[in-house]
């Protein structure tokens, strides 16, 4: 990946606080949205990290220690916690709309 591409992707990143967990998001591009089947799929693909998730949140009887982010484990976790997933979907939509409005304002100036 190029340095310029990395900078462009970094500008689409944001954090969302959901029920005491923090999800690091990379907001989707217009192309990614058009290729996805659902908003849920877009949201699941947008999560690139987390904070506050413990191993015991993912697997009962596991240690109360921070869980390293893993995209596959995140998908499994959110697939079982639809309450969290619904909020992540809404945050991706809200942040994407906010970013799109900022870009549009920048284009007009």
Steps between C-alpha positions, in 0.01 A plus 500: 500500500623846420559774754243719326241219499566441870443870572174492304376194692604657832273798430203263491575362847299577813420347837151406617410444865238226531384368838841547662694358207691713250505394137758639260327554168623567150201655332410340169554656161210550260622197304508279811145600584380428147659154506363395839170320532391664826585775745590227747766367261638851451522550876668165562760579234553846648621382843880492497573498872356514848571604856338375816418154366620225731551134432214422740270717284575271208510164677341422837746383765796662323728744683394855575786627282492725191435312178723581205297614203428235241261576212357147497443499877342845475255375238411204724464723806274754329300221332407373845450846650240654272444780750861610446487437128192721456680786672816449292288507182338825613835657589648408160197658329516813716875549464489430125222758451696752705817437299313521169351836604847629593640386163213665317557825686869480410416450132278809497770721653 
